[in-house]
Amino acid sequence: MALAPAIVRTKYWHRLDDGRIQCDVCPRACKLREGQRGLCFVRARENDEVVLTTYGRSSGFCVDPIEKKPLNHFLPGSAVLSFGTAGCNLACRFCQNWDISKSRELDTVADAASPEGIAAAAASLGCASVAFTYNDPVVFLEYAIDVADACRARGIKAIAVTAGYMCPEPRVEFYAHMDAANVDLKGFTESFYADTCAGHLRPVLETLEYLRHETEVWFEITTLLIPGLNDSDEEIDAMARWVVERLGRDVPVHFTAFHPDYRLLDRPPTPPATLRRARRIAIANGVRYAYTGNVHDPEGGSTYCDGCGVRVIWRDWYEVGDYRLTDDGRCESCGTQIPGVFAGSAGTWGRRRLSVRLAARRAARVGSETRSRLESGVSTDTDSYSYPDPAVVRE
């Protein structure tokens, strides 16, 4: 039996002269009549306003290495509590998480947790941050903002893993609550975005420029290279030049490998050589921190000092090894500051992944505490319960 979704009011919408309501969260600008949902599926018109229908619901929680987001310059080696909901405001034919982002079944968001509960779980698990991922947090921004605030109150960082496809006004509010972001720059042509993602390139570039020039949010860029669609030398060269000219040389860029999925099954997996080629092109254009991802490639996954050339962080896939930075992120050999967010020595989480079932654990704890209270004659009002430690399933 599906859990009833939590519905909350939203504010980024306006009425049209024809009686429809336009959602103003992203450039898709869905125009809705009563009872209709936007393309994202989770924002809908109900009772003559736009509401979010998945507040407090998740498609699952998992503790990941921060390098999996990927973020290589943000608290290296640390653990991050990752979660998503359902729905997405793009329609990428190659979506690697399509069972979540394209879900039209509310059973997908069957794990429930309050913002305070998520923050408590992250603290209990020793996570330095919480990441909104698996689907784009733009579509559940009200929930993401509340979770971010609850985490910050406990000293836990908030991370958005996003396509950056949103309108200016909500963008300002959203990133005021974020500490870091990884933005998927899915390609560097309008035709790729239109034909493969049912979107547009310009709003994503505007988000990247906003992050660089108007916020203190640490961000990195990821491009999934798909053979024959966005992996040409010319396109990678143009993207790298734009990054250096408009964002600066210090923004890390990740090139990751595609595997056939969802509605793009006629393309082969990305050869590792393509990722290495893209990294070389980016470096030749002045990108100081270009990385390969989703492959075993210690050279392409490691960080090198721009001052003396010494390898300061060894990585292979999501594993962090030899670490030669000071507590504040300076090269131990020459003192050059490596851009990013650093706090002491590298974490030791490694490549582990832990699936976490918050709702199941909460139900078990509440049942046990309720029985104890009944036996002792104490009130069983559960509103006053502190959020329990999460259940952990080792994979």
Phi, psi and chi 1 to 4 in degrees:
 res  aa     phi    psi   chi1   chi2   chi3   chi4
   1 MET       -  129.9 -179.5  177.0  178.2      -
   2 ALA   -72.0  144.3      -      -      -      -
   3 LEU   -77.7  140.8  -66.8  170.2      -      -
   4 ALA   -68.4  129.9      -      -      -      -
   5 PRO   -71.5  153.2   27.9  -35.6      -      -
   6 ALA   -86.3  130.4      -      -      -      -
   7 ILE  -112.1  127.4  -62.6  174.9      -      -
   8 VAL  -128.9  153.2  -62.8      -      -      -
   9 ARG   -74.5  152.4  -56.2  174.8   71.4  178.3
  10 THR  -127.0  171.3   69.7      -      -      -
  11 LYS  -124.0  -12.1   64.3 -179.0 -179.5 -179.6
  12 TYR   -92.3   80.3  -66.2  111.5      -      -
  13 TRP  -163.8  163.1   53.6  -88.8      -      -
  14 HIS  -150.7  160.5   71.3  -83.1      -      -
  15 ARG   -85.8  144.7  -59.5 -177.4 -171.1  -79.0
  16 LEU  -105.2  160.3  -58.3  174.6      -      -
  17 ASP   -64.3  -24.6  -68.4  -20.1      -      -
  18 ASP   -87.3    7.4   63.4    3.6      -      -
  19 GLY    95.7  -11.7      -      -      -      -
  20 ARG   -81.0  164.7  -66.5 -179.1  -63.8  173.7
  21 ILE  -116.0  133.2  -72.3  177.5      -      -
  22 GLN  -101.3  127.3  178.0  175.1  -52.2      -
  23 CYS   -78.3  132.5  178.5      -      -      -
  24 ASP  -113.4   21.0  -63.7  -36.2      -      -
  25 VAL   -74.8  -40.9  166.9      -      -      -
  26 CYS  -134.1  166.3   84.1      -      -      -
  27 PRO   -63.7   -8.1  -24.6   35.6      -      -
  28 ARG   -67.4  -29.1 -167.6  161.7  -63.0  -76.5
  29 ALA    50.7   56.0      -      -      -      -
  30 CYS   -62.6  133.8  -66.7      -      -      -
  31 LYS  -109.2  115.6  -60.9  169.6  178.8   62.0
  32 LEU  -117.5  140.3  -52.1  174.1      -      -
  33 ARG   -98.6  167.1  -61.1 -166.2 -176.3  -81.0
  34 GLU   -53.2  129.2 -172.9   65.0   23.3      -
  35 GLY    89.6   -9.1      -      -      -      -
  36 GLN   -86.8  152.1  -71.2 -174.9  -39.4      -
  37 ARG  -111.3  153.6  -67.0  174.3  178.2  -97.4
  38 GLY   -73.5  175.2      -      -      -      -
  39 LEU   -57.9  -31.1  177.8  130.4      -      -
  40 CYS   -67.8  -19.2   68.4      -      -      -
  41 PHE    79.6  -24.3 -173.7   68.9      -      -
  42 VAL   -97.6  -12.2  -61.2      -      -      -
  43 ARG  -106.5  128.2  -54.6 -177.2   81.4   84.2
  44 ALA  -142.1  160.7      -      -      -      -
  45 ARG   -94.4  116.6  178.6  172.4  175.2  175.0
  46 GLU  -138.0  134.2  -66.1 -172.1   10.9      -
  47 ASN    53.3   40.2  -62.0  -41.9      -      -
  48 ASP    68.2   30.7 -151.8   27.6      -      -
  49 GLU  -154.0  165.7   62.9 -178.9  -28.5      -
  50 VAL   -90.5  129.5  175.2      -      -      -
  51 VAL  -124.5  157.4  -61.7      -      -      -
  52 LEU   -95.7  128.9  172.1   64.0      -      -
  53 THR  -101.0    1.8   62.4      -      -      -
  54 THR  -125.9   25.4   53.2      -      -      -
  55 TYR   -63.8  130.6 -171.4   99.3      -      -
  56 GLY    79.6    8.3      -      -      -      -
  57 ARG  -119.8  143.3  -60.4  -64.6 -174.7 -171.5
  58 SER  -133.4  152.9  170.9      -      -      -
  59 SER   -84.3   -1.2   54.5      -      -      -
  60 GLY   141.6  157.4      -      -      -      -
  61 PHE  -122.5  145.2  -64.4   83.8      -      -
  62 CYS  -152.3  139.4 -170.9      -      -      -
  63 VAL   -90.8  121.6 -177.9      -      -      -
  64 ASP  -120.9  164.2  -69.0  -41.9      -      -
  65 PRO   -72.4  143.6   24.1  -31.4      -      -
  66 ILE   -59.9  -27.5 -169.0   68.8      -      -
  67 GLU   -65.8  -15.5  -72.8   75.3   17.5      -
  68 LYS   -78.5  -13.5 -167.5  173.8 -173.3  -64.2
  69 LYS   -68.0  -33.6  -61.2  -54.7   98.6 -172.3
  70 PRO   -92.3  140.4   30.9  -31.6      -      -
  71 LEU  -133.1  112.4  -72.4  170.6      -      -
  72 ASN   -97.1  -13.9  -78.7   -2.1      -      -
  73 HIS  -118.7   23.2  -68.1 -125.0      -      -
  74 PHE  -130.0  103.2 -171.4   84.0      -      -
  75 LEU    48.2   60.8  -55.3  177.0      -      -
  76 PRO   -53.7  140.2  -25.5   35.5      -      -
  77 GLY    78.8    0.4      -      -      -      -
  78 SER   -85.1  165.8   64.7      -      -      -
  79 ALA   -95.3  143.7      -      -      -      -
  80 VAL  -130.4  134.1   52.6      -      -      -
  81 LEU   -84.9  114.4  179.7   60.5      -      -
  82 SER  -104.9  140.7  -58.1      -      -      -
  83 PHE  -158.2  162.6   81.7   97.4      -      -
  84 GLY  -143.3 -177.8      -      -      -      -
  85 THR  -118.9 -115.6   60.1      -      -      -
  86 ALA  -144.5  159.1      -      -      -      -
  87 GLY    91.9  159.6      -      -      -      -
  88 CYS  -159.0  152.5 -173.8      -      -      -
  89 ASN   -99.1    5.8   58.1  -21.1      -      -
  90 LEU  -116.1  170.9  -72.1  175.6      -      -
  91 ALA  -131.8   58.7      -      -      -      -
  92 CYS   -67.8  126.5  -59.2      -      -      -
  93 ARG   -68.2  -18.8  -66.4  169.3   53.3 -149.4
  94 PHE  -104.6   12.9   54.7   87.8      -      -
  95 CYS   -49.5  126.8 -176.0      -      -      -
  96 GLN   -85.1  -13.2  -47.4  -76.1  -77.6      -
  97 ASN  -121.1   37.8  -67.3  -40.2      -      -
  98 TRP   -62.6  -28.6   63.3  -90.0      -      -
  99 ASP   -65.9  -21.5   53.6  -28.5      -      -
 100 ILE   -99.1  -53.9  -64.6  171.8      -      -
 101 SER   -69.1  -27.9   66.4      -      -      -
 102 LYS  -104.6   11.1  -60.7  -53.9  170.9 -169.5
 103 SER   -65.2  139.4  174.8      -      -      -
 104 ARG  -118.1   18.5  -65.8  -61.5 -177.2  -97.3
 105 GLU  -117.5  126.2  -61.2  -67.5  -25.6      -
 106 LEU   -71.1  -12.3  -68.5  176.7      -      -
 107 ASP   -61.0  -23.2  -77.1  -20.7      -      -
 108 THR   -60.3  -32.4  -59.4      -      -      -
 109 VAL  -105.7   62.3  -76.0      -      -      -
 110 ALA   -94.5   -5.1      -      -      -      -
 111 ASP   -99.9  127.5 -155.1   -7.2      -      -
 112 ALA  -112.7  144.9      -      -      -      -
 113 ALA  -164.6  138.6      -      -      -      -
 114 SER   -77.8  161.7   67.4      -      -      -
 115 PRO   -54.8  -43.4  -30.3   38.3      -      -
 116 GLU   -65.3  -35.4  -67.0   74.9   17.0      -
 117 GLY   -65.1  -39.5      -      -      -      -
 118 ILE   -66.8  -43.2  -67.0  171.1      -      -
 119 ALA   -61.5  -42.3      -      -      -      -
 120 ALA   -64.7  -39.6      -      -      -      -
 121 ALA   -64.6  -42.9      -      -      -      -
 122 ALA   -60.7  -43.5      -      -      -      -
 123 ALA   -64.2  -42.7      -      -      -      -
 124 SER   -62.9  -35.0  173.9      -      -      -
 125 LEU   -85.8   -2.7  -71.1  160.5      -      -
 126 GLY    76.5   25.6      -      -      -      -
 127 CYS   -84.1  137.0  -65.3      -      -      -
 128 ALA   -81.9  -15.1      -      -      -      -
 129 SER  -154.9  165.1   57.5      -      -      -
 130 VAL  -122.1  135.1  166.1      -      -      -
 131 ALA  -117.0  133.5      -      -      -      -
 132 PHE   -92.1  110.6  -47.1  109.2      -      -
 133 THR  -150.9 -168.9 -177.7      -      -      -
 134 TYR    71.1  -44.9  -52.3  141.0      -      -
 135 ASN  -136.0  167.9   69.6  -47.3      -      -
 136 ASP   -75.9  125.3 -157.1  -54.8      -      -
 137 PRO   -66.1  -13.2   24.4  -35.0      -      -
 138 VAL   -54.9  -37.4  167.1      -      -      -
 139 VAL   -78.3  -17.6  -56.5      -      -      -
 140 PHE  -123.2   43.3   61.6   93.7      -      -
 141 LEU   -60.8  -32.6   70.6   90.0      -      -
 142 GLU   -63.4  -43.4  -66.6   81.8    5.2      -
 143 TYR   -67.3  -45.1 -174.6   29.6      -      -
 144 ALA   -60.5  -42.1      -      -      -      -
 145 ILE   -63.3  -44.1  -73.7  171.6      -      -
 146 ASP   -65.8  -38.7  -72.7   -9.2      -      -
 147 VAL   -65.3  -43.8  172.2      -      -      -
 148 ALA   -58.3  -43.4      -      -      -      -
 149 ASP   -65.2  -41.3  -71.3  -11.2      -      -
 150 ALA   -64.5  -37.0      -      -      -      -
 151 CYS   -69.2  -44.9  -72.4      -      -      -
 152 ARG   -60.0  -33.8  -78.6  179.4  158.6 -174.9
 153 ALA   -62.8  -21.4      -      -      -      -
 154 ARG  -104.2    8.0  -70.6  176.1  173.0  -97.7
 155 GLY    78.1   19.9      -      -      -      -
 156 ILE  -104.2  133.0  -63.8  166.8      -      -
 157 LYS   -77.9  154.9  -54.2  -65.4 -173.3 -177.8
 158 ALA  -115.4  132.7      -      -      -      -
 159 ILE  -126.6  132.4  -61.0  169.2      -      -
 160 ALA  -105.0  125.2      -      -      -      -
 161 VAL  -105.9  110.6  179.5      -      -      -
 162 THR  -146.6  158.2  175.4      -      -      -
 163 ALA   -86.0   -6.4      -      -      -      -
 164 GLY    70.2   21.3      -      -      -      -
 165 TYR   -97.7   86.2 -160.1   63.9      -      -
 166 MET  -151.2  165.4   65.2 -170.8  -48.6      -
 167 CYS   -84.2  159.7  -67.6      -      -      -
 168 PRO   -58.8  -46.6  -27.9   36.0      -      -
 169 GLU   -65.1  -52.1 -172.6  177.5   -2.1      -
 170 PRO   -64.8  -28.3   19.1  -30.5      -      -
 171 ARG   -59.7  -42.9 -179.7  166.7   59.2 -148.7
 172 VAL   -61.2  -47.7  171.1      -      -      -
 173 GLU   -65.9  -44.4 -180.0 -178.2   10.7      -
 174 PHE   -58.9  -51.5  179.8   73.1      -      -
 175 TYR   -76.6  -12.8  -76.7  109.1      -      -
 176 ALA   -65.2  -17.5      -      -      -      -
 177 HIS  -106.4    0.0  -59.8  -96.7      -      -
 178 MET  -104.5  148.5  -61.9  -62.9  133.9      -
 179 ASP  -101.6  -27.9  -61.9  -68.2      -      -
 180 ALA  -153.3  161.6      -      -      -      -
 181 ALA  -151.6  147.4      -      -      -      -
 182 ASN  -116.1  121.9 -174.8  -73.8      -      -
 183 VAL  -106.4  124.5  179.5      -      -      -
 184 ASP   -78.3  109.1  -71.9  -24.5      -      -
 185 LEU   -94.8   95.0 -178.4   53.7      -      -
 186 LYS   -71.1  -21.1  -63.5  177.8 -177.1  -67.3
 187 GLY  -173.6 -175.5      -      -      -      -
 188 PHE  -132.8   32.7 -155.4   67.9      -      -
 189 THR  -135.2  147.9   64.1      -      -      -
 190 GLU   -64.1  -35.0  175.5   63.1   19.6      -
 191 SER   -65.1  -37.9   60.4      -      -      -
 192 PHE   -63.2  -47.5  179.1   85.9      -      -
 193 TYR   -62.3  -42.4  -94.1   87.8      -      -
 194 ALA   -68.9  -45.5      -      -      -      -
 195 ASP   -83.1  -30.7  -62.3  -18.5      -      -
 196 THR  -107.7  -23.8  -47.3      -      -      -
 197 CYS  -121.3   -6.5  -55.6      -      -      -
 198 ALA    55.5   44.0      -      -      -      -
 199 GLY  -146.0 -160.6      -      -      -      -
 200 HIS  -134.5  149.2  -60.2  -76.1      -      -
 201 LEU   -74.4  -41.0  172.0   61.1      -      -
 202 ARG   -54.7  -47.1 -175.0   69.6 -113.3  167.3
 203 PRO   -59.8  -31.7  -24.5   35.9      -      -
 204 VAL   -69.7  -42.8 -178.1      -      -      -
 205 LEU   -62.9  -37.0  -59.8 -176.6      -      -
 206 GLU   -64.9  -38.3  -70.2  172.4   -3.8      -
 207 THR   -63.2  -43.3  -67.8      -      -      -
 208 LEU   -62.8  -43.8  -71.5  168.3      -      -
 209 GLU   -66.8  -36.6  -68.9 -167.3   89.0      -
 210 TYR   -61.8  -47.0  172.9   77.1      -      -
 211 LEU   -59.8  -42.7  -74.8  169.1      -      -
 212 ARG   -71.2  -41.4  175.3   61.9 -179.0   85.6
 213 HIS  -104.1  -13.1  -60.2  -66.0      -      -
 214 GLU  -128.9    6.2  -60.4 -174.2   49.7      -
 215 THR  -137.7  171.0   78.6      -      -      -
 216 GLU  -105.6   11.8  -63.8  -62.0  -39.5      -
 217 VAL   -68.4  128.1  175.3      -      -      -
 218 TRP   -76.7  130.8  175.7 -103.1      -      -
 219 PHE  -140.8  153.2   71.7   99.0      -      -
 220 GLU  -131.3  161.1  -55.6 -177.5   18.9      -
 221 ILE  -115.5  141.0  -64.2  169.5      -      -
 222 THR  -127.0  133.8  -64.1      -      -      -
 223 THR  -124.2  119.7  -62.3      -      -      -
 224 LEU   -83.2  115.9 -175.2   79.4      -      -
 225 LEU   -88.9  122.3  -65.9  178.0      -      -
 226 ILE  -111.1  121.5  -55.8  172.9      -      -
 227 PRO   -52.3  125.0  -29.6   37.5      -      -
 228 GLY    81.7   -4.7      -      -      -      -
 229 LEU  -113.6  -43.4  -69.9 -176.7      -      -
 230 ASN  -143.2   23.1   65.8  -10.8      -      -
 231 ASP  -113.5   17.5   65.7  -20.8      -      -
 232 SER   -74.4  153.7   69.0      -      -      -
 233 ASP   -56.2  -40.7  -73.6    0.1      -      -
 234 GLU   -64.5  -43.2  -65.7   75.7   16.4      -
 235 GLU   -70.1  -42.0 -174.9  167.4  -16.2      -
 236 ILE   -64.8  -40.3  -63.4  167.4      -      -
 237 ASP   -61.7  -44.9 -177.8   76.4      -      -
 238 ALA   -63.7  -41.1      -      -      -      -
 239 MET   -64.8  -45.9 -175.9 -170.8   77.8      -
 240 ALA   -62.2  -41.5      -      -      -      -
 241 ARG   -62.9  -41.2  -77.7 -171.2  -76.1  107.8
 242 TRP   -63.8  -43.4 -176.8   88.8      -      -
 243 VAL   -58.5  -48.1  167.7      -      -      -
 244 VAL   -65.0  -43.3  170.6      -      -      -
 245 GLU   -72.3  -37.9  -68.1  169.7    4.2      -
 246 ARG  -102.5  -23.8  -54.9  -57.4  -73.4  -91.2
 247 LEU  -116.7  -26.5  -53.0  179.2      -      -
 248 GLY   107.4  165.1      -      -      -      -
 249 ARG   -77.5  -16.0  -60.8  178.2   62.7 -168.0
 250 ASP   -92.6   -1.2  -72.5  -19.9      -      -
 251 VAL   -77.7  117.1  174.8      -      -      -
 252 PRO   -65.5  141.6  -23.6   36.3      -      -
 253 VAL  -125.1  127.3  177.9      -      -      -
 254 HIS  -109.4  131.4  -56.8 -103.9      -      -
 255 PHE  -109.0  118.6  -63.1  103.4      -      -
 256 THR  -118.6  162.5   57.7      -      -      -
 257 ALA   -91.8  134.8      -      -      -      -
 258 PHE   -84.2  145.3  159.0   85.3      -      -
 259 HIS  -128.9  145.8   65.8  -97.5      -      -
 260 PRO   -57.7  130.5  -23.0   34.0      -      -
 261 ASP  -162.6  163.1 -146.2  -27.7      -      -
 262 TYR    54.1 -112.6 -168.3   41.0      -      -
 263 ARG  -107.1   12.4  -65.4  178.6  176.2  174.9
 264 LEU  -124.0   78.4 -162.8   61.8      -      -
 265 LEU  -105.3   -1.6  -58.0  174.8      -      -
 266 ASP   -97.6    9.0   60.1  -16.6      -      -
 267 ARG  -111.8  144.0  -59.2  -80.5  169.3  168.6
 268 PRO   -77.5  163.2   30.2  -36.7      -      -
 269 PRO   -60.0  153.1  -21.3   32.5      -      -
 270 THR   -71.6  124.5  -51.4      -      -      -
 271 PRO   -67.6  142.0  -16.6   30.0      -      -
 272 PRO   -53.6  -32.4  -27.1   35.3      -      -
 273 ALA   -61.7  -32.3      -      -      -      -
 274 THR   -65.0  -40.8  -62.9      -      -      -
 275 LEU   -65.6  -41.3  -54.3 -177.8      -      -
 276 ARG   -66.4  -37.5  -67.3 -168.2  -72.2  -91.1
 277 ARG   -63.5  -44.2  169.9  172.0   57.2   84.8
 278 ALA   -62.5  -40.6      -      -      -      -
 279 ARG   -62.3  -42.2  178.8  173.6  177.1  -93.9
 280 ARG   -62.6  -41.2  -71.0 -164.8  -61.0  -90.4
 281 ILE   -63.7  -43.6  -67.4  171.4      -      -
 282 ALA   -62.7  -45.0      -      -      -      -
 283 ILE   -63.3  -40.6  -68.3  172.0      -      -
 284 ALA   -62.7  -26.1      -      -      -      -
 285 ASN   -88.6   -1.6  -85.3  -74.5      -      -
 286 GLY   108.2    0.3      -      -      -      -
 287 VAL   -69.1  120.8  175.1      -      -      -
 288 ARG   -78.6  -28.1  -73.3  177.1  172.2  146.6
 289 TYR  -130.1   84.4  -54.6  100.3      -      -
 290 ALA  -109.2  136.3      -      -      -      -
 291 TYR  -131.1  152.4  -62.8  101.2      -      -
 292 THR   -99.6  153.0   58.8      -      -      -
 293 GLY  -142.7  161.0      -      -      -      -
 294 ASN    66.0   18.5  -66.9   -3.7      -      -
 295 VAL  -142.5  158.9  -66.7      -      -      -
 296 HIS   -81.4  108.8  -73.6  -70.3      -      -
 297 ASP  -157.3   80.1 -179.8   14.5      -      -
 298 PRO   -54.9  -37.0  -26.8   36.1      -      -
 299 GLU   -66.1  -46.3 -179.8 -179.5   -6.4      -
 300 GLY   -76.1  -18.1      -      -      -      -
 301 GLY   -96.3  -10.5      -      -      -      -
 302 SER   -90.2  161.4  -63.6      -      -      -
 303 THR  -106.8  135.1  -59.9      -      -      -
 304 TYR  -120.1  142.4  -60.1   84.9      -      -
 305 CYS   -67.6  130.8  174.9      -      -      -
 306 ASP   -74.7  -16.4 -175.9   60.2      -      -
 307 GLY   -83.4  -47.1      -      -      -      -
 308 CYS  -121.0   -7.2   65.7      -      -      -
 309 GLY    85.3   -1.3      -      -      -      -
 310 VAL   -69.1  142.1  165.7      -      -      -
 311 ARG   -72.2  119.5 -173.5 -175.4   65.6 -157.0
 312 VAL  -102.8  -22.2  -70.0      -      -      -
 313 ILE  -138.0  117.6  -52.7  176.2      -      -
 314 TRP   -87.1  131.9  179.8   93.9      -      -
 315 ARG  -137.7  147.2  -66.0 -173.2 -163.3   84.5
 316 ASP  -140.4  114.7 -174.9   19.9      -      -
 317 TRP    59.7 -115.1 -150.0  -69.8      -      -
 318 TYR  -107.5   11.1  -51.4  130.8      -      -
 319 GLU   -91.7  128.5 -168.7   81.4   35.6      -
 320 VAL  -102.0  129.2  174.2      -      -      -
 321 GLY  -115.7 -118.3      -      -      -      -
 322 ASP   -54.7  127.2 -170.6   29.7      -      -
 323 TYR  -128.5  116.7 -169.8   81.7      -      -
 324 ARG  -124.6   50.4  -60.8 -174.5  179.3 -176.8
 325 LEU  -120.2  149.7  -67.3  177.9      -      -
 326 THR   -73.7  173.7   61.9      -      -      -
 327 ASP   -58.3  -30.6  -72.6   -6.5      -      -
 328 ASP   -98.6   13.4   60.4   -8.1      -      -
 329 GLY    88.3   27.6      -      -      -      -
 330 ARG  -101.5  147.6  -65.0 -179.4 -179.3  -83.4
 331 CYS   -62.3  128.3  173.3      -      -      -
 332 GLU   -67.3  -23.9  -70.9 -177.7  -15.8      -
 333 SER   -81.1  -43.7  -63.3      -      -      -
 334 CYS  -126.2   -7.3   71.2      -      -      -
 335 GLY    85.9    1.6      -      -      -      -
 336 THR   -63.7  134.5  -64.3      -      -      -
 337 GLN   -76.1  125.0  178.4   68.5   58.1      -
 338 ILE   -88.0  125.8  -54.6  -59.9      -      -
 339 PRO   -65.4  141.9   22.4  -31.4      -      -
 340 GLY   145.7 -163.3      -      -      -      -
 341 VAL  -121.6  114.7  176.4      -      -      -
 342 PHE  -128.2  146.2  -55.7   93.5      -      -
 343 ALA  -148.8   83.2      -      -      -      -
 344 GLY    84.9 -159.7      -      -      -      -
 345 SER   -72.4  166.7   58.2      -      -      -
 346 ALA   -66.0  148.2      -      -      -      -
 347 GLY   -70.2  169.7      -      -      -      -
 348 THR  -122.5   25.7   57.5      -      -      -
 349 TRP   -65.6  -37.2 -177.7 -105.6      -      -
 350 GLY    74.7 -151.5      -      -      -      -
 351 ARG   -92.9    5.1  -67.3  179.5   57.7 -174.4
 352 ARG   -61.7  150.7  -69.6  175.5  -66.8  158.6
 353 ARG  -130.8  134.0  -61.4 -167.5   71.9 -139.9
 354 LEU  -122.7  119.5  -65.5  177.4      -      -
 355 SER   -76.9  136.9  -66.8      -      -      -
 356 VAL  -125.9  127.5 -176.5      -      -      -
 357 ARG  -111.9   93.3  -62.8  172.4 -177.2  167.9
 358 LEU   -69.6  -46.1  -88.6   64.4      -      -
 359 ALA   -65.3  -41.6      -      -      -      -
 360 ALA   -64.5  -42.4      -      -      -      -
 361 ARG   -66.6  -39.4  178.0   64.7  174.3  175.8
 362 ARG   -63.0  -42.9 -176.9  179.3 -169.6  -81.8
 363 ALA   -62.9  -41.5      -      -      -      -
 364 ALA   -64.7  -43.0      -      -      -      -
 365 ARG   -67.2  -43.9  175.6   69.5   67.6   83.1
 366 VAL   -62.2  -41.1  168.0      -      -      -
 367 GLY   -62.0  -43.1      -      -      -      -
 368 SER   -64.9  -44.4  175.1      -      -      -
 369 GLU   -67.7  -35.5  -67.5 -176.2    0.8      -
 370 THR   -64.3  -43.5  -61.0      -      -      -
 371 ARG   -60.9  -42.4  -73.8 -168.4  -63.6  -87.1
 372 SER   -63.7  -40.7  -63.9      -      -      -
 373 ARG   -68.3  -38.1  -74.1  168.2  176.5 -108.9
 374 LEU   -64.2  -40.6  -75.7  170.8      -      -
 375 GLU   -66.4  -28.9  -69.3  168.9   -0.9      -
 376 SER   -97.9   -2.2   61.5      -      -      -
 377 GLY    78.7   17.7      -      -      -      -
 378 VAL   -92.4  149.5  177.0      -      -      -
 379 SER   -54.1  144.1  168.5      -      -      -
 380 THR  -104.2   23.0   57.7      -      -      -
 381 ASP   -63.5  112.4  178.5    8.0      -      -
 382 THR   -81.8   -8.5   59.1      -      -      -
 383 ASP   -62.9  -23.6  -70.3  -18.2      -      -
 384 SER   -92.0    0.7   62.2      -      -      -
 385 TYR   -71.4  140.0  -70.3  175.7      -      -
 386 SER   -76.0  152.8   60.3      -      -      -
 387 TYR   -70.9  134.1 -157.7   84.9      -      -
 388 PRO   -76.5  166.0   31.1  -37.2      -      -
 389 ASP   -63.5  143.3  -66.8  -18.7      -      -
 390 PRO   -74.8  155.3   29.4  -36.1      -      -
 391 ALA   -78.7  141.9      -      -      -      -
 392 VAL  -120.9  130.1  174.5      -      -      -
 393 VAL  -112.8  117.5  179.1      -      -      -
 394 ARG   -81.9  131.5  -62.6 -174.2  179.4  -88.0
 395 GLU  -106.0      -  -68.2 -175.5  -21.7      -
